[in-house]
């Protein structure tokens, strides 16, 4: 990882992302408390939570192509500054709930083009493919670690400083991210020399079978996250203590960080690409073992193993980014991210429905594993054919 951090332009991008994610975890807890304190309504809490990612879904398809049309550094700075302002307004004491919701939608809308620009720009700052893939390993490990630590400490910090102060801290993280990128990343012209249609990324992705298969491998996460949505009822079925819900939620990202570390340090990029189908299948096949009705410790181990196998997602994302031409990369990445978020949301919701219908969270997790394997095996075989045809080098055909 030291060789990755030597790359001068990557450091501010990496730090800015980590700082923003930490602030976002703080803001999630603060918003949840503000809304529930004012309304006492679980429904309103759920609505506001949904508003934190629904605009990003629409923006992922409609606005990500801005990362191809305009200079990416400029787009990142403008979006981060806009988010800082909107979150700062949310922190004003007594801000009406409707206004907070509108501001939250604005934050989500600005996030989509910013993320597309960041991911595309990160690919540009690396000349060597091996270093680029390692940079994505570092980003994946950092993101999951910061999310774990952020959620663990957010409640304590919000309790100590108050919701308004917590939101102001989040606004500062966006401002800091904008400043870092503006001062330490060099300016580049827009990637596309012509005005592309907003659907250019969608068209490009779906006209390339190798990219479609990569998306299929990535979107299997929709089934892998089912245990996350069922952590509370699963803990109850396991007759576990109250703190077990947090342990169950932490097991997967802990395994993900460990898996990313092992893959990055011990498995070359070409071998990781060949193993994508195997790892993707393994990430959902582990869930079938819940049919053995594991104890709490065994369940935690299974979820950690599933998370470790799930670290294949980093290689999927890096390969996808490398195989898309720079001039349509932002729009294509918007397609990938939007589909990923939809898969996660649908997967968690479907898991909840199944668990309710059959009366068992454990059985719903097993069902997710079975369906996951049925989908993963043909997708893995399709990837094997595509990778063998395309080769281990970046491909834009």
HELIX and SHEET records of a PDB file:
HELIX    1   1 UNK A    2  UNK A    6  1                                   5    
HELIX    2   2 UNK A    8  UNK A   39  1                                  32    
HELIX    3   3 UNK A   42  UNK A   62  1                                  21    
HELIX    4   4 UNK A   66  UNK A   69  1                                   4    
HELIX    5   5 UNK A   72  UNK A   90  1                                  19    
HELIX    6   6 UNK A   97  UNK A  124  1                                  28    
HELIX    7   7 UNK A  129  UNK A  161  1                                  33    
HELIX    8   8 UNK A  163  UNK A  184  1                                  22    
HELIX    9   9 UNK A  200  UNK A  206  1                                   7    
HELIX   10  10 UNK A  209  UNK A  219  1                                  11    
HELIX   11  11 UNK A  221  UNK A  224  1                                   4    
HELIX   12  12 UNK A  226  UNK A  229  1                                   4    
HELIX   13  13 UNK A  231  UNK A  237  1                                   7    
HELIX   14  14 UNK A  244  UNK A  266  1                                  23    
HELIX   15  15 UNK A  269  UNK A  274  1                                   6    
HELIX   16  16 UNK A  276  UNK A  288  1                                  13    
HELIX   17  17 UNK A  289  UNK A  292  5                                   4    
HELIX   18  18 UNK A  296  UNK A  309  1                                  14    
HELIX   19  19 UNK A  312  UNK A  322  1                                  11    
HELIX   20  20 UNK A  326  UNK A  328  5                                   3    
HELIX   21  21 UNK A  329  UNK A  358  1                                  30    
HELIX   22  22 UNK A  361  UNK A  390  1                                  30    
END                                                                             
